[in-house]
């Protein structure tokens, strides 16, 4: 999850997301964020008068928008867009990361949810919005591939929740086994949604009744 940020405010939001995904919200301090972003400590109060809660919520919002934007990039890299191919690309982002780095980092939205869902209403709401911001582009992509509209959003939710669970297991096991497993097992189910729709569309058409014979 490496996306450059230019101004001091943007750098601090980005840095907060990176620290939260590694350490969680509780262990991420405002001074840590300023140091990571290379920003003066005094700028924190200037840009985030709402304090840590505001900064965390904006970091969660950034993460949701980042994940949503990645969907188009994943699709652009597929020779033939399919639901299974999109899910494999979403998972590959994490297997690639864990192949070159340790397993210390996860999803900042999930980390904020675990830390704050019961204690800080605004952060829980920010996390819910972030997941929706991610789910929307995935659902639209599935619909564009031929998944029925009524199944696109539920399947997008299934893809994201499965990925989040696999990330958690991978970090616990220090192994990408769960990530490669969900790619292999969920892919056929996702593609079957397109095939089922195609088969229904190719079925015999109802014939108009002919003239009655007397």
DRENPATI-924116 format. One line per 2 residues: their letters; for each residue x, y, z of N, C-alpha, C. Coordinates in pm, 1 decimal. Each point is the difference from the previous one (the first is absolute). Layout:
BEGIN
a	X/Y/Z/X/Y/Z/X/Y/Z; ...
This chain:
BEGIN
xx	85.5/-117.9/0.0/-85.5/117.9/0.0/89.4/123.2/0.0; 66.6/21.1/-111.4/94.8/110.6/-9.0/-49.0/99.5/-102.6
xx	-55.4/109.2/47.0/-48.4/103.0/-90.0/56.7/132.6/48.9; 70.1/71.8/-87.4/67.2/121.7/42.5/-101.3/107.4/37.0
xx	36.8/79.6/97.2/-81.6/114.5/40.4/93.0/119.2/6.8; -45.3/115.8/-44.1/91.5/111.1/-21.9/-2.0/103.4/112.1
xx	-114.3/62.1/26.1/-5.3/103.5/102.5/11.7/-59.8/139.1; 31.0/82.2/101.7/15.3/-52.3/136.2/-126.8/-65.2/53.2
xx	-114.7/57.6/-32.0/-125.1/-59.0/47.9/-21.1/-138.7/-59.4; 18.5/-10.2/-132.0/-17.9/-128.0/-68.4/102.5/-102.2/49.4
xx	123.4/46.7/23.4/103.3/-91.7/48.5/-36.3/-55.4/137.2; -57.8/82.5/84.1/-35.7/-47.5/134.1/-116.3/-99.4/-4.3
xx	-96.8/23.3/-87.6/-109.8/-95.6/-14.4/54.0/-133.6/-51.0; 86.3/7.3/-101.0/60.9/-121.5/-54.2/81.6/-71.4/107.0
xx	81.0/74.4/74.9/82.8/-60.1/104.3/-86.1/-63.5/108.3; -109.1/66.5/36.3/-89.5/-58.3/100.2/-53.7/-134.2/-47.4
xx	-38.7/-8.2/-127.0/-50.8/-126.8/-53.4/106.0/-108.8/6.7; 125.2/35.6/-33.4/107.5/-98.9/2.4/30.1/-48.2/141.2
xx	-1.2/90.6/95.4/28.8/-38.4/138.3/-115.5/-79.0/60.9; -122.2/38.1/-32.7/-116.0/-72.6/52.1/-1.0/-142.4/-52.0
xx	35.1/-18.8/-126.1/-3.7/-136.6/-55.2/107.5/-89.3/60.2; 101.3/58.9/60.1/105.2/-78.7/64.3/-21.0/-13.4/150.7
xx	-45.8/107.0/63.6/-2.9/1.7/146.8/-138.6/13.2/59.4; -100.9/29.6/-83.1/-132.4/26.2/52.8/-14.0/145.1/41.7
xx	-122.3/38.2/34.8/-27.5/138.8/35.2/59.9/36.3/135.7; -19.0/-86.5/98.5/43.0/31.3/135.9/149.5/25.8/8.4
xx	78.9/-79.6/-70.8/146.2/12.0/8.0/57.2/103.3/-95.4; -84.4/65.0/-77.7/46.0/103.7/-92.5/-21.1/136.4/63.4
xx	109.4/67.3/30.5/-8.6/131.4/62.6/11.6/112.0/-102.1; -48.5/115.0/37.6/6.0/116.4/-89.3/145.7/36.3/-31.7
xx	86.8/-8.6/98.8/140.8/30.6/-23.6/62.2/-100.1/-97.3; -42.1/-125.1/10.1/49.1/-102.4/-92.7/-39.3/34.4/-142.5
xx	-122.2/46.5/-16.6/-49.0/36.0/-133.0/80.2/117.0/-56.3; 21.6/102.2/82.4/76.0/116.4/-45.7/141.9/-40.0/-39.2
xx	61.7/-86.0/79.0/136.6/-43.9/-30.6/3.1/-81.0/-128.6; -94.6/-89.7/-16.8/-5.6/-84.0/-118.9/-21.2/83.8/-124.7
xx	-80.6/106.9/13.4/-31.5/86.5/-114.0/106.0/107.1/-23.4; 91.9/14.3/95.3/100.0/105.6/-12.6/-63.0/137.6/10.7
xx	-100.7/12.3/85.7/-72.2/126.1/15.5/24.0/56.5/139.3; -1.1/132.9/14.9/15.6/61.3/132.9/-114.2/-42.6/91.5
xx	31.8/-23.4/126.5/-103.6/-42.4/93.4/-112.5/102.5/11.6; 35.3/126.4/-6.5/-100.1/104.1/12.4/-103.1/-1.3/-110.2
xx	34.6/-62.0/-113.4/-94.6/-2.5/-112.2/-116.4/-94.6/25.2; 15.6/-92.9/93.9/-107.9/-93.6/29.9/-124.8/73.1/48.3
xx	16.3/88.3/94.2/-115.0/73.2/52.0/-57.3/94.2/-105.6; 88.6/51.3/-84.9/-45.4/90.6/-105.3/-90.1/-72.7/-100.2
xx	45.8/-115.3/-45.1/-74.4/-73.2/-103.1/-109.8/-88.9/57.7; 15.2/-41.5/124.4/-97.2/-92.2/59.9/-44.0/53.4/135.9
xx	-81.4/106.5/-1.1/-45.7/57.7/126.6/-82.3/-97.8/82.7; -54.9/-102.2/-65.7/-75.4/-103.4/71.8/87.7/-104.5/63.0
xx	131.7/19.8/-8.8/93.6/-90.6/66.2/13.0/-134.5/-68.2; 38.7/-99.2/78.5/28.9/-133.2/-53.1/-123.4/-62.8/-64.2
xx	-115.3/22.6/56.9/-121.6/-59.0/-55.9/-21.1/46.2/-143.4; 17.8/128.4/-24.6/-15.4/52.1/-135.6/104.0/-60.0/-93.3
xx	124.6/-5.9/45.9/107.1/-54.1/-83.2/-25.5/-146.0/-34.6; -39.4/-77.7/98.7/-28.5/-142.3/-24.0/-115.0/-15.4/-99.1
xx	-105.5/78.4/18.0/-115.3/-10.4/-89.9/38.3/35.5/-143.7; 85.0/100.3/-15.6/42.9/37.6/-134.7/92.4/-105.6/-59.7
xx	79.4/-64.3/82.9/85.9/-108.2/-48.7/-84.7/-119.0/-46.3; -104.2/-30.0/75.7/-90.8/-108.5/-37.2/-72.0/33.8/-130.4
xx	-44.7/123.7/-11.5/-65.3/44.9/-123.2/95.8/-11.6/-118.8; 124.5/41.5/19.8/100.3/-9.8/-106.9/17.6/-146.0/-42.5
xx	7.2/-90.3/97.4/20.2/-141.1/-30.9/-115.8/-56.7/-81.7; -122.8/39.0/34.4/-115.3/-46.9/-76.3/2.9/49.3/-143.2
xx	35.1/128.2/-18.0/7.9/55.1/-135.4/114.0/-64.3/-78.4; 110.8/-25.5/65.9/113.7/-64.9/-65.4/-40.5/-138.8/-50.6
xx	-64.6/-78.3/86.5/-42.3/-134.3/-39.8/-98.8/5.1/-115.5; -92.2/96.6/4.4/-96.9/12.9/-108.8/65.1/33.9/-132.3
xx	99.0/89.2/4.3/69.4/38.0/-123.2/83.3/-115.1/-56.6; 47.9/-86.9/86.0/82.0/-111.9/-45.7/-78.0/-96.0/-89.3
xx	-131.1/-3.7/15.1/-80.7/-93.3/-79.3/20.4/25.0/-148.8; -4.1/126.1/-41.2/19.2/33.0/-141.8/139.8/-40.8/-46.9
xx	98.8/16.8/86.1/136.9/-38.8/-37.2/10.9/-151.3/-15.9; -64.3/-72.5/89.4/2.3/-145.8/-12.0/-64.1/-43.6/-131.7
xx	-114.5/59.3/-32.1/-69.8/-36.8/-123.1/84.2/31.3/-122.8; 69.3/114.1/3.2/82.5/38.9/-114.2/114.4/-97.5/-22.7
xx	41.9/-69.7/104.0/110.5/-93.8/-13.4/-41.6/-140.6/-38.7; -130.9/-22.9/-16.2/-48.2/-133.4/-36.2/-18.0/-10.4/-150.9
xx	55.1/-103.7/-63.4/-20.5/-15.5/-144.4/-146.3/-19.7/-35.8; -73.1/-69.5/87.2/-144.4/-20.0/-18.5/-65.4/10.8/137.3
xx	-69.1/110.0/28.1/-58.5/18.0/132.8/-101.5/-109.4/33.7; 20.4/-64.5/111.3/-95.1/-97.5/53.9/-9.2/23.9/150.2
xx	-109.0/-42.0/62.3/-9.0/15.9/145.1/114.4/-69.5/73.5; 32.9/-122.7/-43.3/110.0/-72.1/64.9/132.3/72.3/-20.3
xx	19.9/55.6/-118.2/122.9/72.3/-28.2/12.6/125.3/84.3; -112.6/71.0/18.7/1.5/119.3/84.1/32.6/-37.3/143.8
xx	-63.2/-104.4/50.8/27.4/-40.1/138.0/145.1/-43.9/16.2; 51.2/-73.1/-97.7/139.7/-43.8/6.5/94.0/120.1/3.9
xx	-32.3/104.0/-75.7/83.4/120.7/-0.2/-7.6/70.8/134.6; -118.7/5.0/60.7/-15.1/60.6/131.8/83.2/-73.7/104.2
xx	-0.6/-131.1/-8.3/77.7/-79.9/94.4/149.5/12.4/-27.7; 35.9/5.4/-128.3/141.5/4.9/-37.4/69.9/123.0/56.2
xx	-74.2/108.3/15.7/58.6/119.0/61.0/61.4/-34.6/135.6; -66.6/-89.4/73.8/46.5/-35.9/133.7/105.7/-110.6/-4.3
xx	-16.3/-98.2/-87.5/103.1/-103.1/-8.1/131.8/58.8/-49.7; -8.7/97.6/-89.5/121.8/67.1/-46.3/65.7/76.8/114.7
xx	-82.0/70.4/78.2/56.1/74.6/112.3/65.9/-93.2/100.6; -69.1/-107.2/34.4/53.9/-91.9/99.4/116.6/-81.9/-54.0
xx	14.5/-2.3/-131.1/114.4/-68.9/-58.1/127.9/80.6/8.5; -12.2/131.2/17.8/117.9/87.0/4.6/16.2/69.6/134.5
xx	-98.7/-13.2/88.7/7.0/64.6/131.0/-52.7/-97.7/104.6; 0.5/45.1/125.8/-52.5/-86.8/104.3/-153.0/4.3/-0.4
xx	-58.9/-68.9/95.3/-145.8/-9.9/7.6/-57.2/96.2/103.7; 73.1/105.8/31.0/-40.5/89.7/109.0/-115.2/91.5/-38.3
xx	-19.6/25.3/-129.1/-99.7/98.4/-41.8/-125.0/-67.6/-55.3; -114.0/58.4/33.7/-126.7/-47.8/-53.4/-78.2/115.2/-58.7
xx	-130.6/-12.1/1.0/-87.2/104.3/-54.2/-27.6/104.9/107.9; 26.1/127.6/-26.8/-24.5/102.5/101.5/-147.2/14.3/37.1
xx	-89.6/-26.1/-94.0/-142.8/9.5/31.6/-38.4/-109.1/99.0; 49.8/-121.0/-22.4/-27.9/-109.2/92.8/61.1/28.4/136.4
xx	122.2/53.2/1.3/66.0/30.4/127.6/-77.6/104.1/78.5; -48.0/103.7/-67.8/-77.6/103.7/67.4/-132.5/-54.8/50.8
xx	-59.8/-91.7/-74.9/-125.8/-60.6/42.4/20.1/-80.6/127.5; 105.1/-80.5/3.1/27.6/-83.2/117.7/26.0/86.2/122.5
xx	77.2/106.9/-18.2/38.1/84.2/113.2/-110.8/93.2/48.2; -83.9/47.2/-92.2/-87.7/112.7/33.9/-148.8/-22.9/-18.8
xx	-41.0/-113.7/-54.5/-141.2/-18.2/-35.4/-93.1/20.1/119.0; 42.8/-40.2/119.5/-87.1/8.9/116.3/22.1/126.8/81.4
xx	109.5/70.4/-25.4/33.8/113.3/86.0/-13.3/136.4/-67.8; 19.9/6.2/-131.5/-3.9/128.7/-69.3/-96.3/-11.7/-117.6
xx	-116.6/59.0/15.9/-105.4/-14.4/-101.3/43.0/57.0/-133.8; 69.6/113.1/0.1/36.5/62.8/-126.7/97.7/-86.7/-79.2
xx	89.1/-70.5/69.2/95.1/-86.6/-69.5/-68.9/-124.9/-52.4; -95.1/-52.5/77.5/-77.2/-114.2/-50.2/-75.0/38.5/-126.6
xx	-59.7/119.2/2.2/-72.3/47.1/-117.7/93.8/23.3/-117.2; 120.5/52.8/28.2/99.0/20.4/-106.3/41.7/-133.1/-60.5
xx	15.1/-102.0/84.0/37.5/-132.4/-49.3/-110.9/-60.0/-85.6; -124.8/14.9/44.7/-112.7/-51.5/-78.0/-6.7/68.6/-136.0
xx	22.5/130.5/-0.8/-0.6/74.6/-126.0/114.9/-44.2/-89.4; 115.8/-24.9/60.1/115.7/-43.2/-78.0/-26.2/-134.6/-66.6
xx	-60.0/-92.8/72.7/-31.9/-129.1/-60.0/-101.7/17.0/-113.6; -95.8/88.2/18.2/-98.1/26.1/-106.2/66.8/63.1/-121.4
xx	96.6/88.5/23.8/73.0/64.5/-108.7/79.8/-101.4/-79.9; 43.1/-106.3/64.8/74.0/-107.8/-64.7/-95.9/-96.4/-68.9
xx	-109.3/-32.3/66.4/-95.4/-97.1/-53.5/-64.8/49.1/-128.9; -29.7/129.0/-6.6/-69.5/54.4/-117.1/70.7/-27.3/-131.3
xx	128.3/36.0/-14.7/69.9/-26.9/-126.4/11.3/-148.5/-32.1; 15.2/-83.0/103.2/7.3/-144.4/-25.5/-133.5/-49.1/-54.5
xx	-109.2/43.8/61.0/-133.0/-42.0/-46.2/-26.1/47.5/-142.5; 37.0/123.9/-30.4/-20.6/50.6/-136.2/82.7/-78.1/-100.6
xx	121.4/-36.0/38.0/84.6/-79.2/-89.9/-62.5/-136.2/-26.5; -52.7/-63.0/104.3/-65.0/-130.4/-17.9/-120.4/11.9/-92.2
xx	-79.5/103.3/18.5/-117.4/19.4/-84.9/41.9/21.1/-145.4; 107.1/74.4/-22.0/48.9/22.7/-136.4/48.8/-128.5/-65.4
xx	40.7/-97.3/82.8/47.0/-127.7/-53.7/-114.0/-97.6/-25.6; -121.2/37.9/35.9/-114.1/-86.7/-26.4/-62.4/-62.1/122.8
xx	48.3/33.7/119.2/-64.1/-50.1/121.7/-134.5/71.0/15.7; -106.3/-70.6/29.3/-130.8/64.8/17.0/6.4/110.6/104.6
xx	-71.2/107.7/-23.6/3.4/115.4/89.0/-31.2/-38.4/144.4; -96.4/-89.4/18.1/-40.2/-34.0/136.4/106.0/-81.4/74.5
xx	96.6/-55.7/-73.7/106.0/-78.0/64.7/132.1/75.2/6.6; 12.6/109.0/-73.0/129.3/68.2/-9.4/47.4/52.1/135.5
xx	-86.5/70.3/71.5/43.0/54.4/129.3/22.9/-108.9/104.6; -88.9/-100.9/11.9/28.3/-107.3/94.8/131.9/-71.5/-29.5
xx	30.1/-24.5/-127.2/125.6/-66.5/-33.7/119.5/91.3/26.8; -17.0/130.5/-21.5/108.0/93.4/32.5/27.8/-2.4/150.0
xx	-105.8/-5.1/79.9/16.2/-10.2/145.0/70.3/-129.4/36.4; -37.4/-108.6/-66.3/64.1/-129.1/24.9/149.3/6.7/-32.5
xx	34.7/62.0/-112.2/140.8/9.9/-40.1/81.7/78.0/102.5; -53.3/114.0/42.9/74.9/85.3/91.4/10.2/-63.2/138.3
xx	-109.3/-56.4/49.8/5.3/-61.2/132.4/89.7/-124.4/-0.6; 0.0/-75.6/-110.1/88.3/-115.6/-10.6/146.4/43.4/-2.3
xx	28.6/104.3/-74.9/136.2/51.2/-5.4/46.2/49.7/136.7; -86.2/74.6/68.4/37.9/51.0/132.0/28.3/-115.0/97.1
xx	-82.1/-102.8/-3.8/23.3/-114.9/87.2/129.1/-72.2/-33.8; 28.3/-13.4/-127.8/123.0/-68.1/-41.7/123.7/78.9/39.3
xx	-8.5/133.5/-5.6/111.6/84.1/44.1/27.4/-24.6/147.9; -105.5/-6.2/79.2/14.7/-23.1/143.1/66.4/-134.9/27.9
xx	-44.5/-103.9/-69.7/57.9/-132.6/20.0/145.2/-2.7/-46.1; 28.1/65.3/-113.1/137.8/4.2/-50.7/94.1/64.4/100.9
xx	-45.6/106.0/63.4/83.3/67.0/100.2/20.2/-88.9/122.0; -102.6/-73.4/38.9/11.5/-88.5/115.6/94.7/-116.0/-29.8
xx	-10.0/-55.0/-120.3/81.8/-116.1/-36.8/136.6/37.9/-55.1; 15.7/131.1/-33.0/123.1/44.6/-66.1/21.8/-79.3/-128.5
xx	-108.8/-15.5/-74.1/2.9/-81.1/-122.0/-115.2/45.2/-89.5; 20.4/-9.3/-131.2/-104.5/43.8/-93.5/-98.3/-111.0/-34.4
xx	5.5/-111.3/70.6/-85.2/-114.4/-29.9/-146.4/38.0/-11.6; -51.3/76.0/96.2/-142.7/35.9/-1.9/-33.6/84.5/-121.8
xx	89.9/87.6/-39.8/-24.9/86.0/-116.0/-5.8/-81.1/-128.5; 92.9/-92.1/-18.0/-2.2/-81.2/-122.0/-119.2/-95.7/0.3
xx	-40.5/-43.8/119.0/-114.9/-90.5/9.1/-128.8/69.9/-41.6; -23.7/120.0/50.9/-126.0/67.4/-34.6/-4.1/36.7/-147.3
xx	114.5/29.5/-59.2/3.1/28.4/-143.3/-45.5/-122.6/-79.1; 53.5/-113.9/36.5/-31.1/-124.4/-71.6/-144.8/-43.9/20.4
xx	-49.7/13.6/121.5/-131.3/-54.0/31.6/-114.5/93.8/-36.6; 21.1/130.7/11.1/-110.1/92.5/-25.8/-13.3/34.2/-147.9
xx	108.6/-7.4/-74.1/-2.2/37.6/-140.8/-108.7/-69.0/-81.3; -10.4/-132.3/4.6/-103.5/-68.0/-78.4/-141.7/42.0/38.0
xx	-23.3/25.1/127.2/-133.2/43.8/42.8/-33.6/135.7/-60.9; 97.5/89.6/-3.3/-23.2/132.8/-55.8/-27.2/-7.8/-149.7
xx	79.1/-77.5/-71.8/-20.9/-12.3/-144.2/-131.3/-70.2/-32.3; -44.1/-88.7/88.6/-125.2/-71.9/-23.5/-118.5/94.5/-3.6
xx	10.3/114.5/68.9/-109.8/96.7/-1.8/-19.4/57.3/-138.7; 108.2/16.6/-74.3/-8.8/49.1/-137.8/-53.5/-108.8/-91.0
xx	47.8/-123.0/17.6/-42.6/-110.7/-85.5/-148.0/-28.3/17.4; -47.3/8.7/125.7/-142.1/-25.8/24.7/-86.5/101.9/-70.7
xx	42.5/124.3/1.5/-75.4/105.6/-67.9/-0.4/-23.1/-151.1; 116.8/-41.1/-54.0/9.4/-23.1/-143.9/-88.8/-116.1/-42.2
xx	-2.4/-105.4/81.8/-81.9/-116.4/-33.5/-148.7/34.6/2.2; -40.0/83.1/96.0/-140.0/40.8/5.1/-36.0/82.3/-122.9
xx	92.3/84.7/-44.8/-26.6/83.3/-116.7/-5.7/-79.7/-128.0; 69.4/-115.7/-3.9/3.7/-81.9/-120.7/-110.6/-104.4/-4.0
xx	-83.2/-3.4/102.5/-104.5/-101.3/6.2/-103.7/20.0/-108.9; -83.6/-99.2/-21.4/-103.0/10.7/-104.3/-96.4/112.1/30.9
xx	-29.1/75.5/-99.7/-93.7/110.7/16.4/-143.2/-53.7/-3.2; -85.2/63.1/77.9/-141.7/-40.0/-2.1/-60.0/34.2/-133.9
xx	-63.9/-92.7/-56.8/-58.4/22.3/-132.0/-137.3/65.2/11.5; -22.9/92.6/-89.7/-131.9/61.8/-2.4/-101.0/-101.1/-50.5
xx	-116.3/-2.6/63.1/-97.4/-98.7/-42.6/-47.0/25.0/-143.2; -13.2/-105.6/-73.7/-45.0/12.5/-138.1/-150.7/17.4/-6.8
xx	-50.0/24.5/-117.6/-146.4/14.9/-13.8/-71.8/-128.0/35.8; -108.5/14.5/65.6/-75.9/-118.0/39.2/-60.6/-65.7/-124.1
xx	-0.9/-128.0/3.4/-64.3/-73.4/-109.5/-135.9/-44.9/45.0; -91.4/2.9/-84.0/-137.7/-39.1/32.5/-34.5/-125.9/-74.1
